[in-house]
Amino acid sequence: MRVVATLVAVEIGILALAGYSIREAFSGNALAAGGGRAYFVAKSFAPIAAGNAPRVTIDDPNSGVTISTSDDGLVHVKDDTYFSGMTLRSPGDYPQLTVTQDGSGVHISRPRVHEGWGMFIGFSNSRQHFEVQVPASAAVIVSECDNAEVSGLKNGATIKALDGRIELTHVGGTIVAHTDDGHIAVDDVTSPALDLSSNDGWIELRDFTAQAGGKYSVATNDGHVKVAFAPGSDVTVDASTNDGSVRVDGIRQHGDDGAQQTVRVGNGGSTMRVHSDDGSITITTK
């Protein structure tokens, strides 16, 4: 009887804990293991005057980042990170984003947080994300992030995502983008040099303008690749897949066990390598 009573008490305690977790999650509060409510309050940052074409570096392996252009020529940073629910550690212990400026540019970073840091109990919700607005001519280098959305930049970007997608829209200049696990989507981009790669995810380019003299590489280890060129593009495409088909303007070029095809667009004045280890390739030239 004593064992049964103990088990019943434990079950009641678990149900009460779950109920409290749900109530607190909806109210936006969090309960730390120590028994008191804890909050993560993201720091706010004043706009930074860094010139018309600043160098902006970003390093936060655990957060997603949205990068766009500012209307006032300043650098703006807004941390949207939040936690709610019951966690084994206080959200107040989560590291703050830091923003500094020196002679080399503006630096935005947060220390790496090891997997398992935020072990939540019951119903929970969290977001690790921040927004950055920069002058359109800024040089942006994301050394590490979880995922990234980038739009409006004129001088390209270098981005590495560890566990998520990379999406680029209305971007010009040299672009280097790699993700360890996620897709890459490029829309309405004009570039003299492009290097896109994914270890595990599809890659798609829509309305892409290839310039004469340019050099481009698009490759994934696992996933399809689609490239749709904008009018006026000038490129010779070397497309290959180890397991899949190649289609050009809707027409299949080879079978499904591996294929290679060379496609000329315009005068063929630049080069593009398109490859998938495991996936089909679709090229649209018109």
C-alpha positions in Angstrom: 0.0 0.0 0.0 2.8 2.4 0.8 4.3 1.8 -2.7 1.0 2.4 -4.3 0.5 5.6 -2.4 3.9 6.8 -3.4 3.3 6.1 -7.1 -0.1 7.9 -6.9 1.6 10.9 -5.3 4.3 11.0 -8.0 1.7 10.8 -10.8 -0.3 13.7 -9.2 2.9 15.7 -9.0 3.7 15.1 -12.6 0.2 16.1 -13.7 0.4 19.3 -11.6 3.8 20.1 -13.1 2.5 19.6 -16.6 -0.5 21.8 -15.9 1.7 24.5 -14.5 4.0 24.3 -17.4 1.2 24.8 -19.9 -0.2 27.8 -18.0 3.2 29.4 -17.7 4.1 28.7 -21.3 1.0 30.5 -22.5 1.6 33.4 -20.1 5.2 33.7 -21.4 6.8 32.8 -18.1 9.5 30.2 -17.4 10.2 28.2 -14.3 13.9 27.4 -13.6 15.0 24.2 -11.8 15.6 26.2 -8.7 11.9 26.8 -8.3 11.5 30.5 -9.2 10.4 32.2 -12.4 13.1 33.1 -14.8 13.1 35.2 -18.0 15.5 35.8 -20.8 15.4 39.5 -21.6 17.2 40.2 -24.9 19.4 43.3 -24.9 18.5 46.2 -27.1 21.1 47.9 -29.3 21.3 51.5 -30.5 21.7 52.0 -34.2 25.4 52.2 -35.4 26.8 54.7 -37.9 29.4 52.7 -39.8 29.5 54.3 -43.2 27.9 53.5 -46.5 29.7 50.2 -47.0 30.7 48.7 -43.7 32.0 45.3 -43.1 29.5 43.4 -40.9 30.5 40.0 -39.4 28.0 37.7 -37.7 28.8 34.6 -35.6 26.0 32.9 -33.7 25.9 29.1 -34.4 22.6 28.6 -32.5 20.4 31.3 -34.0 18.7 32.1 -37.2 19.3 35.5 -38.7 17.4 37.8 -41.1 19.5 40.3 -42.9 18.0 43.2 -44.9 18.7 46.8 -45.9 18.2 49.8 -43.6 16.4 52.9 -44.7 18.6 55.3 -42.8 22.1 54.0 -43.8 22.7 52.7 -40.2 23.3 49.2 -38.8 20.4 48.0 -36.7 20.4 44.8 -34.6 17.3 43.4 -32.9 17.4 40.2 -30.9 14.1 38.3 -31.0 15.3 35.4 -28.8 12.8 34.2 -26.2 12.0 31.1 -24.1 8.8 30.0 -22.4 7.9 26.9 -20.5 9.8 24.9 -17.8 13.5 24.3 -18.3 16.2 22.6 -16.3 18.3 25.8 -16.5 17.3 29.3 -16.1 16.7 31.2 -19.5 18.5 34.1 -17.7 21.7 32.1 -18.1 21.4 32.1 -21.9 24.2 34.2 -23.4 23.3 37.6 -24.7 24.1 38.8 -28.2 27.0 41.2 -28.4 27.4 44.0 -30.9 30.8 45.8 -31.2 32.4 48.2 -33.6 36.1 48.8 -34.3 38.3 49.9 -37.2 37.5 46.7 -39.2 33.7 47.0 -39.0 30.7 45.9 -37.0 30.8 42.5 -35.2 27.7 40.7 -34.0 28.2 37.4 -32.1 26.9 35.1 -29.4 28.9 32.2 -27.8 28.1 28.7 -28.9 25.5 27.0 -26.7 26.0 23.2 -26.4 23.1 20.9 -27.5 20.9 20.0 -24.6 21.3 23.4 -22.9 17.6 24.2 -23.0 16.1 20.9 -21.8 12.4 21.8 -21.4 9.8 19.9 -19.3 6.2 19.6 -20.6 4.8 22.2 -23.0 7.4 24.8 -24.0 8.2 27.3 -26.7 11.4 29.1 -27.7 13.0 31.0 -30.5 16.6 31.8 -31.2 16.7 34.5 -33.8 17.8 38.0 -34.5 17.4 40.6 -37.2 20.2 42.8 -38.8 19.6 45.8 -41.1 22.6 47.2 -42.9 23.3 49.7 -45.7 22.7 48.1 -49.1 26.5 48.3 -50.0 27.6 46.5 -46.8 29.9 43.5 -47.0 28.3 40.8 -44.9 30.1 37.7 -43.6 28.2 35.2 -41.6 30.8 32.8 -40.3 28.2 30.6 -38.5 24.5 30.6 -38.0 21.6 28.2 -37.7 19.8 29.5 -40.8 19.7 32.7 -42.8 17.4 34.9 -44.9 19.2 37.7 -46.8 17.7 40.3 -49.1 18.5 43.6 -50.8 22.3 43.5 -50.6 24.3 44.9 -53.5 27.8 43.6 -52.7 27.0 40.0 -52.1 27.4 37.9 -48.9 29.3 35.0 -47.4 27.1 32.7 -45.3 27.6 29.4 -43.5 24.5 27.7 -41.9 25.0 24.7 -39.6 21.5 23.3 -39.4 19.0 25.1 -41.6 18.1 26.8 -44.8 19.7 29.8 -46.6 17.4 32.0 -48.7 18.7 35.0 -50.7 16.4 37.4 -52.5 17.3 40.5 -54.7 21.0 40.2 -53.9 23.9 41.3 -56.1 27.7 40.8 -56.0 29.8 37.8 -55.1 27.9 35.1 -53.1 29.2 32.2 -51.2 26.7 30.1 -49.2 27.0 26.7 -47.6 24.7 24.8 -45.3 25.5 21.5 -43.5 21.8 20.5 -43.4 19.2 22.4 -45.3 18.1 23.8 -48.7 19.3 26.9 -50.5 16.9 29.2 -52.4 18.1 32.0 -54.6 15.6 34.4 -56.2 16.2 37.4 -58.5 20.0 37.5 -58.1 22.6 39.0 -60.4 26.1 37.9 -59.6 29.6 37.8 -61.2 30.6 34.9 -58.9 28.4 32.3 -57.0 29.3 29.3 -55.0 26.4 27.4 -53.4 26.7 24.1 -51.6 24.6 21.9 -49.3 25.6 18.6 -47.6 22.0 17.6 -47.4 19.3 19.6 -49.1 18.0 20.8 -52.5 19.2 24.0 -54.2 17.0 26.2 -56.4 17.9 29.4 -58.4 15.0 31.4 -59.8 15.4 34.3 -62.2 19.2 34.1 -61.9 21.3 36.4 -64.1 24.6 34.9 -65.1 27.0 37.6 -66.3 29.6 37.2 -69.1 33.0 36.3 -67.5 31.3 35.0 -64.4 32.2 31.8 -62.5 29.5 29.8 -60.8 29.2 26.5 -58.8 26.0 24.9 -57.5 26.4 21.5 -55.7 24.5 19.3 -53.3 25.3 15.9 -51.8 21.7 14.9 -51.5 18.8 16.7 -53.2 17.6 18.1 -56.5 19.0 21.2 -58.2 16.9 23.6 -60.3 18.3 26.6 -62.2 16.1 29.1 -64.0 18.0 31.8 -65.9 16.7 35.3 -66.4 16.7 36.9 -69.8 20.1 38.2 -70.9 22.1 35.5 -69.1 25.3 34.5 -70.7 26.7 31.1 -69.5 27.8 27.6 -70.4 26.4 25.1 -67.9 28.1 21.7 -67.1 25.3 19.8 -65.4 25.9 16.3 -63.9 24.2 13.9 -61.4 25.4 10.6 -60.0 21.8 9.4 -59.5 19.0 11.1 -61.3 18.1 12.8 -64.6 18.9 16.1 -66.3 16.1 18.1 -67.9 16.6 21.2 -70.0 13.6 23.3 -70.8 11.4 20.4 -69.8 13.1 17.8 -71.9 14.9 14.8 -70.3 18.4 14.5 -71.7 19.4 11.1 -70.2 18.2 8.2 -68.0 17.9 8.0 -64.3 21.2 6.3 -63.4 23.4 9.3 -63.7 23.7 11.9 -66.4 25.8 14.7 -67.7 24.9 17.6 -70.0 26.4 20.8 -71.3 24.0 23.7 -71.9 24.8 27.0 -73.6 22.8 30.1 -72.7 23.2 33.2 -74.7 26.8 33.4 -75.9 28.0 31.0 -73.2 30.5 33.6 -71.9 30.7 32.4 -68.3 30.9 29.0 -66.7 28.6 27.2 -64.3 29.0 23.8 -62.7 25.8 22.2 -61.5 26.1 18.8 -59.6 24.0 16.5 -57.4 25.3 13.3 -55.9 21.8 12.1 -55.5 19.1 14.0 -57.2 17.8 15.3 -60.5 18.8 18.5 -62.2 16.4 20.9 -64.0 17.7 23.8 -66.2 15.4 26.4 -67.6 16.9 28.8 -70.2 13.7 30.6 -71.3 
